C-alpha cells in the first residue's frame, strides 16, 4: 500500500461551549496593558538605615546567648493580663500640660491618684516603699537604664511587671515614651482589681528567681542548621 495514497481521516473539532454572559478576556501584562497583580517586593525595596539596624539587631539577639538579667525583659505579659492592666491604668492617667496650667491657675490641688513616671521618681518611690505597682518597658534602649529595677523591686517586695512597648506607657503619661511608671494608690472601687494584679505579678515576676537568671539559648541560622 502506498502510504502517500492513504488519506488521513479528518478529525472534527468539537467547538467549546461558551457562555455568552461571561466572555473570556485574557489579560495583557505588557507595557501599557493591564495592571500587574501585587507581589511581595520586600527583597527589592531599599529600606531606611534605621529599619535595617532594627532587623539586624533582632537577628543578632536571636543568634547570641543573652545573659539572664537582660533576657528577663523578653518575658512580657500575656494579652489577657495586658488588657486587664491597661484598663486599670487608663483610669489614672497623668494630667496633660493644659490641664496642669488650668489647675495651677485655679489654685486646685494635684490629683491624689495619678500615675508617677520618670526613672528617678519611680526609683524614689520604690526605695521609700510608696509604690504599689511598677510597670517596666521591655524595649528600653540602652537596657542598662532599667536593668537593675526588677532586682530592686524584688528585694523590697514591690510588685512589678514587664510590658512590651515603652510607647504604650508613654500614652498613659502623655509623652512619646516612658521607660517605667508606678502606681502608688487607687480609689476604693479599684482596690480589689489592684490586689488581684499585685498577687498575680508577684507570683509571675517577683517570686520567679530563675526567670532573672535564665539565659537565652542562641538560635542558629538556616545555613548553620543544614551544616550540622
DORODREN-931281 format. One record per residue (C-alpha): residue in one letter; x, y negated, z negated. Coordinates in Angstrom, 3 decimals. Each point is the difference from the previous one (the first is absolute). Example, Ala and Ser with C-alpha at 12.3 -4.5 7.8 and 13.67 -1.06 7.14 Angstrom:
2
<rec a, <12.300, 4.500, -7.800>>,
<rec s, <1.370, -3.440, 0.660>>,
% end
This chain:
228
<rec x, <0.000, 0.000, 0.000>>,
<rec x, <1.369, -3.317, 0.985>>,
<rec x, <0.123, -2.158, -3.148>>,
<rec x, <-0.333, -3.147, 2.050>>,
<rec x, <-3.382, 1.181, 1.242>>,
<rec x, <-1.299, 0.543, -3.475>>,
<rec x, <-2.300, -2.796, -0.883>>,
<rec x, <-0.109, -1.008, -3.584>>,
<rec x, <-3.359, -0.143, -1.526>>,
<rec x, <-0.852, -3.556, -0.784>>,
<rec x, <-0.732, -0.391, -3.679>>,
<rec x, <-2.847, -2.311, -0.715>>,
<rec x, <0.716, -2.583, -2.715>>,
<rec x, <-2.806, -0.298, -2.456>>,
<rec x, <-0.618, -3.694, -0.725>>,
<rec x, <0.201, -0.957, -3.658>>,
<rec x, <-3.183, -1.034, -1.642>>,
<rec x, <0.286, -3.601, -1.046>>,
<rec x, <-2.332, -1.974, -2.143>>,
<rec x, <-0.902, -3.238, 1.758>>,
<rec x, <-0.417, -1.706, -3.365>>,
<rec x, <3.642, 0.611, -1.001>>,
<rec x, <2.282, -0.845, 2.894>>,
<rec x, <3.652, 1.012, -0.461>>,
<rec x, <2.271, -2.998, 0.003>>,
<rec x, <3.650, 1.028, -0.431>>,
<rec x, <2.081, -2.593, -1.810>>,
<rec x, <2.997, -1.665, 1.583>>,
<rec x, <2.775, -0.829, -2.487>>,
<rec x, <2.301, -1.685, 2.508>>,
<rec x, <0.853, -3.716, -0.130>>,
<rec x, <-3.143, -2.070, 0.066>>,
<rec x, <-2.196, 3.037, -0.609>>,
<rec x, <-1.833, 1.299, -3.035>>,
<rec x, <1.075, -0.738, -3.566>>,
<rec x, <2.374, 2.639, -1.330>>,
<rec x, <-1.025, 1.971, -3.123>>,
<rec x, <1.560, -1.023, -3.317>>,
<rec x, <3.192, 1.841, -0.914>>,
<rec x, <2.229, 0.129, -3.039>>,
<rec x, <2.801, -2.428, 0.860>>,
<rec x, <1.663, 0.073, -3.426>>,
<rec x, <3.306, 1.246, 1.384>>,
<rec x, <0.071, -2.734, 2.649>>,
<rec x, <-0.816, -2.966, -2.246>>,
<rec x, <2.772, -2.251, -1.215>>,
<rec x, <-0.963, -0.327, -3.641>>,
<rec x, <1.124, -2.927, -2.173>>,
<rec x, <3.098, 0.485, -2.100>>,
<rec x, <-1.819, 0.008, -3.347>>,
<rec x, <-2.263, 2.852, 1.148>>,
<rec x, <3.011, 2.030, 1.162>>,
<rec x, <1.650, -0.543, -3.377>>,
<rec x, <-3.157, 1.121, -1.813>>,
<rec x, <-0.152, 3.217, 2.008>>,
<rec x, <3.710, 0.707, -0.350>>,
<rec x, <-0.245, -0.522, -3.758>>,
<rec x, <-2.960, 2.373, -0.233>>,
<rec x, <1.881, 2.708, 1.923>>,
<rec x, <3.114, -0.556, -2.104>>,
<rec x, <-1.991, 0.283, -3.247>>,
<rec x, <-1.391, 3.337, 1.223>>,
<rec x, <3.432, 1.350, 0.902>>,
<rec x, <1.861, -0.989, -3.180>>,
<rec x, <-0.377, 1.419, -3.470>>,
<rec x, <-1.521, -2.799, -2.073>>,
<rec x, <0.703, -0.022, -3.769>>,
<rec x, <-2.891, 0.380, -2.412>>,
<rec x, <-0.273, -3.604, -1.284>>,
<rec x, <-0.493, -1.201, 3.581>>,
<rec x, <-1.995, 2.994, 1.205>>,
<rec x, <-2.686, -0.594, -2.661>>,
<rec x, <-1.254, -3.037, 1.928>>,
<rec x, <-1.290, 2.351, 2.709>>,
<rec x, <-2.533, 1.508, -2.413>>,
<rec x, <-2.938, -2.289, 0.615>>,
<rec x, <-3.541, 0.134, -1.273>>,
<rec x, <-2.484, 2.226, 1.764>>,
<rec x, <-2.688, -1.772, 2.091>>,
<rec x, <-2.775, 0.594, -2.538>>,
<rec x, <2.108, -1.291, -2.891>>,
<rec x, <1.197, -2.919, 2.119>>,
<rec x, <-3.531, -1.117, 0.846>>,
<rec x, <-1.159, 0.297, -3.605>>,
<rec x, <2.965, -2.040, -1.251>>,
<rec x, <-0.360, -2.832, 2.502>>,
<rec x, <-3.740, -0.159, -0.609>>,
<rec x, <0.897, -0.794, -3.614>>,
<rec x, <2.847, -2.404, 0.829>>,
<rec x, <-2.100, -2.028, 2.438>>,
<rec x, <-2.078, -1.207, -2.952>>,
<rec x, <3.071, -1.613, -1.575>>,
<rec x, <1.636, -1.774, 2.912>>,
<rec x, <2.152, -2.969, -0.907>>,
<rec x, <-1.308, -3.459, 0.791>>,
<rec x, <0.936, -1.718, 3.243>>,
<rec x, <1.942, -3.238, 0.198>>,
<rec x, <-3.164, -2.029, 0.642>>,
<rec x, <-1.803, 1.639, -2.922>>,
<rec x, <2.927, -0.744, -2.305>>,
<rec x, <0.094, -3.674, 1.055>>,
<rec x, <-3.744, -0.340, -0.602>>,
<rec x, <0.286, 1.724, -3.381>>,
<rec x, <2.794, -2.328, -1.117>>,
<rec x, <-1.981, -3.033, 1.185>>,
<rec x, <-3.042, 1.139, -1.961>>,
<rec x, <2.194, 0.808, -3.047>>,
<rec x, <-1.207, 3.590, -0.287>>,
<rec x, <1.879, 2.884, -1.560>>,
<rec x, <1.740, 2.641, 2.048>>,
<rec x, <-2.070, 3.203, 0.507>>,
<rec x, <0.767, 2.543, -2.707>>,
<rec x, <-0.304, 3.117, 2.176>>,
<rec x, <2.250, -0.435, 3.006>>,
<rec x, <2.710, 1.935, 1.803>>,
<rec x, <3.566, -0.955, -0.856>>,
<rec x, <2.624, 0.127, 2.743>>,
<rec x, <3.661, -0.816, 0.489>>,
<rec x, <2.844, 2.312, -0.975>>,
<rec x, <1.203, -2.093, -2.945>>,
<rec x, <-3.526, -0.487, -1.326>>,
<rec x, <-0.880, 3.694, 0.257>>,
<rec x, <3.283, 0.969, -1.664>>,
<rec x, <-0.741, -2.323, -2.929>>,
<rec x, <-3.492, 1.468, -0.404>>,
<rec x, <1.366, 3.548, 0.032>>,
<rec x, <2.752, -0.731, -2.498>>,
<rec x, <-2.443, -1.757, -2.336>>,
<rec x, <-2.534, 2.874, 0.388>>,
<rec x, <-2.700, -2.389, 1.215>>,
<rec x, <-0.505, 1.747, 3.347>>,
<rec x, <-2.620, 2.753, 0.120>>,
<rec x, <0.648, 1.130, 3.575>>,
<rec x, <2.829, -0.727, 2.452>>,
<rec x, <-0.386, 0.513, 3.761>>,
<rec x, <3.238, 0.224, 2.008>>,
<rec x, <0.365, -0.170, 3.789>>,
<rec x, <1.882, 2.874, 1.623>>,
<rec x, <1.348, -1.937, 3.003>>,
<rec x, <1.961, -2.724, -1.803>>,
<rec x, <3.216, -0.852, 1.827>>,
<rec x, <2.580, 0.077, -1.517>>,
<rec x, <-1.380, 2.729, -2.240>>,
<rec x, <2.477, -0.926, -2.769>>,
<rec x, <-2.323, -2.846, -1.012>>,
<rec x, <-2.510, 2.430, -1.534>>,
<rec x, <2.172, 3.107, -0.336>>,
<rec x, <0.175, -0.239, -3.789>>,
<rec x, <-3.639, -0.977, -0.620>>,
<rec x, <-1.547, 3.530, -0.070>>,
<rec x, <2.579, 1.163, -2.546>>,
<rec x, <-0.676, -3.047, -2.177>>,
<rec x, <-3.758, 0.587, 0.098>>,
<rec x, <0.455, 3.675, -0.863>>,
<rec x, <2.306, -0.853, -2.913>>,
<rec x, <-2.481, -2.493, -1.495>>,
<rec x, <-3.002, 2.275, 0.738>>,
<rec x, <-1.723, -2.453, 2.341>>,
<rec x, <-1.982, 1.541, 2.845>>,
<rec x, <1.294, -0.715, 3.479>>,
<rec x, <-0.699, 1.150, 3.542>>,
<rec x, <1.553, -0.393, 3.436>>,
<rec x, <-1.987, -1.167, 3.025>>,
<rec x, <1.026, 0.091, 3.623>>,
<rec x, <0.090, -3.650, 1.035>>,
<rec x, <1.176, -3.251, -1.574>>,
<rec x, <-2.317, -1.879, 2.374>>,
<rec x, <-3.021, 1.567, -1.720>>,
<rec x, <1.207, -1.308, -3.343>>,
<rec x, <0.647, -3.393, 1.572>>,
<rec x, <-3.654, -0.317, 1.016>>,
<rec x, <-1.020, 0.336, -3.642>>,
<rec x, <2.108, -3.003, -1.025>>,
<rec x, <-0.387, -2.036, 3.233>>,
<rec x, <3.597, 0.459, 1.130>>,
<rec x, <1.526, 1.615, 3.115>>,
<rec x, <1.294, 2.834, -2.177>>,
<rec x, <0.649, 0.884, -3.623>>,
<rec x, <2.487, 2.538, -1.337>>,
<rec x, <-2.065, 0.758, -3.115>>,
<rec x, <-3.036, -1.185, -1.936>>,
<rec x, <-1.135, 0.605, -3.570>>,
<rec x, <-3.392, 0.175, -1.654>>,
<rec x, <-0.079, -1.188, -3.627>>,
<rec x, <-3.720, 0.151, -0.863>>,
<rec x, <-3.403, 0.589, 1.574>>,
<rec x, <-3.593, -0.796, -0.833>>,
<rec x, <-2.021, 2.285, -2.239>>,
<rec x, <-1.992, 1.493, 2.874>>,
<rec x, <3.239, 1.080, 1.747>>,
<rec x, <1.787, 1.384, -3.060>>,
<rec x, <-1.178, 3.568, 0.638>>,
<rec x, <1.313, -0.103, 3.595>>,
<rec x, <3.333, -1.367, -1.202>>,
<rec x, <0.349, 2.767, -2.588>>,
<rec x, <-0.735, 2.621, 2.658>>,
<rec x, <2.639, -1.473, 2.301>>,
<rec x, <2.614, -0.240, -2.763>>,
<rec x, <-0.471, 3.613, -1.094>>,
<rec x, <0.207, 1.264, 3.592>>,
<rec x, <3.138, -1.989, 0.824>>,
<rec x, <1.801, 0.918, -3.200>>,
<rec x, <-0.494, 3.670, 0.837>>,
<rec x, <1.113, -0.465, 3.614>>,
<rec x, <2.870, -2.492, -0.345>>,
<rec x, <1.079, -0.606, -3.616>>,
<rec x, <0.030, 3.600, -1.215>>,
<rec x, <1.494, 1.489, 3.175>>,
<rec x, <3.722, -0.277, -0.717>>,
<rec x, <0.935, 2.301, 2.898>>,
<rec x, <-1.586, -2.415, 2.480>>,
<rec x, <2.539, -2.665, -0.969>>,
<rec x, <2.860, 2.500, 0.367>>,
<rec x, <-1.067, 2.038, 3.020>>,
<rec x, <2.157, -0.580, 3.076>>,
<rec x, <-1.386, 0.119, 3.513>>,
<rec x, <1.242, 2.802, 2.252>>,
<rec x, <1.325, -1.398, 3.248>>,
<rec x, <-1.904, 1.079, 3.116>>,
<rec x, <2.089, 1.012, 3.006>>,
<rec x, <-0.746, -1.308, 3.461>>,
<rec x, <-1.348, 2.193, 2.805>>,
<rec x, <3.401, 0.501, 1.613>>,
<rec x, <1.611, 1.015, -3.281>>,
<rec x, <-2.867, 2.380, -0.755>>,
<rec x, <0.421, 1.747, 3.366>>,
<rec x, <3.746, 0.344, -0.541>>,
<rec x, <-0.549, 1.736, -3.323>>,
% end
